[in-house]
Amino acid sequence: MSRARGPDHRLNPYRDDLAAAHLRGEVSSSRFAEGTDRQVVAPSLPLLRRPEANAPMDTQLLFGEVFRVYEEKNGWAWGQAVLDDYVGYVETKELAARPAAPTHTVAALRTFVYPKPDLKTRPAAPLPMNAKLRVTGARGNFSEIDRGGWVFTAHLAAIGAHVRDFVAVAEEFLGVPYLWGGRDSTGLDCSGLVQAALERAGISSLRDTDMQEATLGEALPEPIDFTKLKRGDLVFWKGHVAIMVDAERMIHANAFHMMVAIERLDVAMSRIARSDAGHVTSIKRFPNR
């Protein structure tokens, strides 16, 4: 995406004709508005660059996430994802009017919403990891959710219950197809994999690779000693990111394999160096991990 002067359009909701009220004085616009919070009711919802069905998908919103709407027009809502501040357009029909505070999140790679607490019934919908649910009851091995339906309780984690090893979470996505802008187990991109894995570990992350490189962890000193990397280090190139599995191997969603794969760092570095991404730009490490 091209970089315009002024606040980053990806993270700040403003256009020439409309902007978020909190940006008054920071950006130029003919009108400012307060946002209205809505909640995603689709399993995953494409956030698009333009209000057109065939527009590029920059990211996805997941079930239960909140989208702050500044404009609704012709079946489209323009606004900002509360989770990571990403700005774009979504279909209004996939948003509920009143957000309900979630009690649980999906901890499994993917689970189903059943019409009854019975695994033999036909599921109504799949839900991806990190989808957010409000549990209202329980029966047997299932939890009832406020939007209707039942989810297998063992696939859920209470809000605030996190894993320690986010790399193990990333490894659950092995073999998942690469999808530009994707954030769930049907398809995701490199920064989507990082964001999803970190969320399960309770670490907030922005969406795009350049944002993650600028804000996550602490940079290893240069010149980088590639013999002393460890599990959980993030390796950045221009427009790409991978997670170290151990001192020699990394996991990443990538367009070479067109899926989430584990490979040796030196092999990947040699191949990527011949692409537009070039050489490693930084390695970021999370303190105390």
Backbone torsions as a table, in degrees:
resi	resn	phi	psi	omega
1	MET	NA	136.9	-179.0
2	SER	-69.5	151.2	-178.9
3	ARG	-100.6	115.4	175.8
4	ALA	-93.5	157.0	176.4
5	ARG	-68.2	152.9	-177.1
6	GLY	96.9	-176.9	-179.9
7	PRO	-55.2	147.5	-178.8
8	ASP	-59.4	120.3	-179.5
9	HIS	-63.2	-24.1	179.9
10	ARG	-68.7	-26.9	-173.7
11	LEU	-117.5	-1.1	-177.8
12	ASN	-132.3	117.5	-176.4
13	PRO	-77.8	94.4	174.7
14	TYR	-150.3	141.7	173.8
15	ARG	-134.8	174.1	179.0
16	ASP	-61.8	-32.1	-174.5
17	ASP	-101.8	-9.5	-176.2
18	LEU	-161.1	140.9	177.7
19	ALA	-150.2	158.3	176.3
20	ALA	-66.4	142.8	-176.1
21	ALA	-59.3	-33.5	-177.1
22	HIS	-70.4	-9.4	178.0
23	LEU	-95.4	3.2	178.0
24	ARG	-58.4	129.9	-177.9
25	GLY	93.1	-15.4	179.0
26	GLU	-104.1	-30.2	-178.1
27	VAL	-131.6	162.7	178.2
28	SER	-100.8	126.6	178.9
29	SER	-157.3	152.5	-178.9
30	SER	-77.5	-16.1	-179.0
31	ARG	-152.0	143.8	177.3
32	PHE	-122.2	145.4	-176.1
33	ALA	-143.8	149.4	170.7
34	GLU	-79.4	146.8	179.7
35	GLY	-87.2	158.9	175.9
36	THR	-119.3	124.4	-177.7
37	ASP	-78.0	131.5	175.3
38	ARG	-127.0	165.0	-176.2
39	GLN	-122.6	136.6	-178.5
40	VAL	-71.9	129.5	179.2
41	VAL	-116.0	-0.6	172.6
42	ALA	-86.7	151.3	176.2
43	PRO	-52.1	-46.5	170.1
44	SER	-147.0	147.0	-171.4
45	LEU	-130.8	117.0	178.9
46	PRO	-62.7	134.1	172.1
47	LEU	-104.2	116.3	-169.1
48	LEU	-105.5	160.0	-177.7
49	ARG	-77.7	-26.9	179.7
50	ARG	-137.3	158.6	179.0
51	PRO	-78.9	61.8	-179.5
52	GLU	-141.1	140.0	-175.8
53	ALA	-60.1	-29.6	-177.8
54	ASN	-101.0	15.3	178.8
55	ALA	-71.8	155.8	178.0
56	PRO	-59.7	141.3	175.8
57	MET	-93.5	119.2	179.0
58	ASP	-86.4	-33.0	178.1
59	THR	-164.5	-174.6	176.6
60	GLN	-128.7	150.7	168.4
61	LEU	-103.9	144.6	-178.1
62	LEU	-106.0	159.3	-179.7
63	PHE	-48.0	130.7	176.3
64	GLY	88.6	-11.3	178.2
65	GLU	-75.0	156.6	-176.6
66	VAL	-100.4	136.0	177.1
67	PHE	-121.4	122.3	-178.8
68	ARG	-88.2	114.3	-171.9
69	VAL	-95.8	130.9	176.1
70	TYR	-109.9	-17.4	179.2
71	GLU	-155.9	138.7	170.8
72	GLU	-123.4	127.7	-176.2
73	LYS	-158.2	127.2	175.0
74	ASN	54.0	39.9	176.2
75	GLY	84.6	4.6	-179.6
76	TRP	-120.4	145.3	174.4
77	ALA	-115.6	130.3	175.8
78	TRP	-106.1	129.3	-178.1
79	GLY	-176.7	-149.2	-169.0
80	GLN	-141.7	133.7	175.4
81	ALA	-70.1	127.5	-179.6
82	VAL	-69.2	-31.8	-177.9
83	LEU	-59.9	-48.5	-173.2
84	ASP	-134.4	11.1	173.4
85	ASP	73.4	8.1	-176.2
86	TYR	-70.3	139.2	-175.2
87	VAL	-106.5	140.3	175.7
88	GLY	173.3	-162.6	-176.0
89	TYR	-115.5	139.0	174.2
90	VAL	-133.6	161.8	177.0
91	GLU	-74.0	126.8	-176.1
92	THR	-60.8	-32.8	-175.7
93	LYS	-64.1	-16.9	-178.8
94	GLU	-96.0	13.8	180.0
95	LEU	-117.1	136.2	175.2
96	ALA	-91.2	151.1	-172.9
97	ALA	-69.4	-38.8	-174.0
98	ARG	-124.1	111.3	178.9
99	PRO	-63.0	140.4	174.9
100	ALA	-110.5	131.1	-177.9
101	ALA	-62.2	125.9	-177.8
102	PRO	-74.2	151.2	174.4
103	THR	-108.5	-22.3	-175.5
104	HIS	-141.5	163.3	173.9
105	THR	-129.9	153.4	177.5
106	VAL	-74.7	122.6	-178.4
107	ALA	-99.5	-20.4	176.9
108	ALA	-79.3	162.4	178.5
109	LEU	-57.0	-38.2	179.7
110	ARG	-161.9	145.5	176.7
111	THR	-141.8	178.2	-177.4
112	PHE	-122.3	151.1	169.2
113	VAL	-99.0	119.8	-179.0
114	TYR	-101.1	148.7	178.6
115	PRO	-70.0	-23.7	178.1
116	LYS	-137.4	161.0	178.4
117	PRO	-76.8	61.2	-174.9
118	ASP	-146.9	117.3	-176.3
119	LEU	-66.1	-12.7	-179.9
120	LYS	-88.7	-7.7	175.5
121	THR	-78.7	158.3	-177.9
122	ARG	-78.7	121.2	-177.7
123	PRO	-61.9	144.9	178.5
124	ALA	-82.8	-35.1	-175.5
125	ALA	-162.5	151.2	171.2
126	PRO	-90.5	151.6	175.8
127	LEU	-126.9	137.0	-178.3
128	PRO	-86.8	164.1	171.7
129	MET	-52.5	140.1	179.7
130	ASN	78.2	1.5	168.6
131	ALA	-61.2	148.2	-174.6
132	LYS	-114.2	131.4	-172.7
133	LEU	-129.1	153.4	170.4
134	ARG	-110.6	111.0	-179.1
135	VAL	-84.4	131.4	-177.6
136	THR	-116.9	-8.9	-179.2
137	GLY	-172.9	176.9	-179.4
138	ALA	-148.5	148.7	174.3
139	ARG	-151.4	119.0	-178.5
140	GLY	60.7	-126.1	-178.5
141	ASN	-92.0	10.2	-173.8
142	PHE	-119.7	152.6	175.3
143	SER	-115.7	135.5	177.3
144	GLU	-86.7	139.9	179.8
145	ILE	-115.4	156.7	-171.5
146	ASP	-69.6	-23.5	178.7
147	ARG	-80.7	-1.5	179.8
148	GLY	103.2	131.5	177.4
149	GLY	108.9	177.2	-174.5
150	TRP	-131.5	141.9	-178.9
151	VAL	-125.6	142.6	178.5
152	PHE	-61.8	119.8	-170.6
153	THR	-60.4	-36.6	-177.3
154	ALA	-66.5	-14.2	178.1
155	HIS	-88.8	2.7	-176.7
156	LEU	-111.6	156.1	171.5
157	ALA	-132.1	142.6	178.1
158	ALA	-64.6	145.5	175.1
159	ILE	-54.9	129.1	-178.6
160	GLY	96.1	-10.2	176.5
161	ALA	-91.9	112.5	-173.8
162	HIS	-120.0	158.8	173.8
163	VAL	-90.1	160.8	178.9
164	ARG	-92.2	-37.3	-173.6
165	ASP	-96.7	91.7	-179.3
166	PHE	-69.0	-20.9	177.8
167	VAL	-66.4	-39.0	177.4
168	ALA	-61.5	-35.0	176.1
169	VAL	-64.8	-45.9	178.3
170	ALA	-58.8	-36.8	-179.3
171	GLU	-66.0	-24.4	176.4
172	GLU	-63.9	-22.4	-178.1
173	PHE	-88.7	4.6	-179.8
174	LEU	-52.2	130.2	178.6
175	GLY	87.4	-8.4	177.6
176	VAL	-67.5	135.4	-177.2
177	PRO	-61.8	149.5	174.4
178	TYR	-75.6	133.3	176.9
179	LEU	-143.7	117.6	178.2
180	TRP	-58.2	122.5	-180.0
181	GLY	87.1	-6.2	-176.6
182	GLY	-76.1	151.3	-179.2
183	ARG	-133.3	6.9	-176.5
184	ASP	-135.1	-174.8	-169.8
185	SER	-75.2	-2.4	172.0
186	THR	-87.2	-15.0	178.7
187	GLY	165.3	138.4	179.3
188	LEU	-157.0	163.5	-179.8
189	ASP	-105.7	-176.3	-171.3
190	CYS	-62.2	-48.1	-178.8
191	SER	-74.2	-26.5	174.5
192	GLY	-65.4	-38.9	177.0
193	LEU	-63.6	-45.4	178.9
194	VAL	-61.5	-46.8	-178.4
195	GLN	-62.4	-43.9	-178.6
196	ALA	-64.1	-44.4	-178.9
197	ALA	-66.5	-42.1	179.7
198	LEU	-65.8	-36.3	179.8
199	GLU	-60.8	-39.7	178.5
200	ARG	-65.2	-21.7	178.1
201	ALA	-95.7	5.7	177.6
202	GLY	78.8	20.9	-179.8
203	ILE	-108.5	120.0	179.2
204	SER	-73.7	142.0	-178.5
205	SER	-143.4	138.7	170.2
206	LEU	-72.7	175.0	-165.1
207	ARG	-88.9	-47.7	-170.8
208	ASP	-90.7	159.1	-175.0
209	THR	-57.7	-45.3	-178.4
210	ASP	-64.5	-35.0	177.4
211	MET	-66.7	-42.1	180.0
212	GLN	-65.6	-41.7	179.7
213	GLU	-62.6	-35.6	-177.4
214	ALA	-77.1	-21.7	-168.9
215	THR	-123.1	-18.6	-174.5
216	LEU	-94.9	137.7	170.9
217	GLY	61.3	-164.9	179.0
218	GLU	-123.4	135.7	-176.9
219	ALA	-71.2	135.0	172.7
220	LEU	-69.1	145.1	-177.7
221	PRO	-64.7	150.2	176.8
222	GLU	-100.0	148.7	-1.6
223	PRO	-69.1	141.6	-176.0
224	ILE	-69.3	131.6	175.0
225	ASP	-92.8	98.7	-175.5
226	PHE	-72.3	-4.0	177.7
227	THR	-88.2	-5.7	-175.5
228	LYS	-120.3	28.1	176.6
229	LEU	-78.6	159.8	-180.0
230	LYS	-143.9	168.4	-178.6
231	ARG	-54.1	129.6	178.1
232	GLY	97.8	-10.4	174.5
233	ASP	-66.0	141.8	176.9
234	LEU	-101.5	126.5	-179.2
235	VAL	-105.7	124.5	-176.2
236	PHE	-114.0	138.5	166.4
237	TRP	-120.2	175.8	172.5
238	LYS	-65.5	109.6	177.6
239	GLY	80.2	13.4	179.9
240	HIS	-148.8	152.6	178.4
241	VAL	-147.2	145.5	176.7
242	ALA	-136.7	162.8	179.9
243	ILE	-116.0	129.2	177.3
244	MET	-72.2	130.1	176.6
245	VAL	-86.6	-36.9	174.8
246	ASP	-153.1	-160.6	-175.1
247	ALA	-69.0	-16.7	-173.6
248	GLU	-124.6	-22.3	-173.4
249	ARG	-115.2	152.0	-179.6
250	MET	-131.9	157.9	174.5
251	ILE	-118.8	137.3	178.7
252	HIS	-159.3	150.2	168.5
253	ALA	-85.1	125.0	-171.8
254	ASN	-147.9	155.7	-176.4
255	ALA	-85.0	-4.6	174.3
256	PHE	-76.8	-50.8	176.1
257	HIS	-85.3	-16.1	-173.7
258	MET	57.2	37.3	176.9
259	MET	-170.2	176.1	173.9
260	VAL	-78.7	125.5	-174.9
261	ALA	-141.5	156.9	172.2
262	ILE	-108.4	132.6	176.5
263	GLU	-150.6	166.8	178.4
264	ARG	-67.6	139.0	-179.8
265	LEU	-60.8	-43.0	-177.1
266	ASP	-64.1	-35.8	177.6
267	VAL	-66.3	-45.8	-179.6
268	ALA	-65.3	-41.6	179.9
269	MET	-60.5	-41.6	179.8
270	SER	-63.3	-42.1	-179.2
271	ARG	-71.2	-46.3	-176.5
272	ILE	-66.6	-30.8	179.1
273	ALA	-60.2	-23.9	179.9
274	ARG	-89.5	0.9	179.9
275	SER	-105.3	-179.0	178.3
276	ASP	-64.8	-21.8	-179.7
277	ALA	-70.1	-26.9	175.4
278	GLY	69.8	-138.6	-174.7
279	HIS	-95.6	163.7	177.8
280	VAL	-56.2	131.3	-179.4
281	THR	-95.5	-29.9	176.8
282	SER	-168.2	162.1	170.4
283	ILE	-127.5	126.0	-176.8
284	LYS	-110.3	138.9	-178.9
285	ARG	-125.1	139.5	177.4
286	PHE	-86.0	124.3	178.9
287	PRO	-60.6	145.4	175.2
288	ASN	63.9	26.6	176.2
289	ARG	-128.1	NA	NA
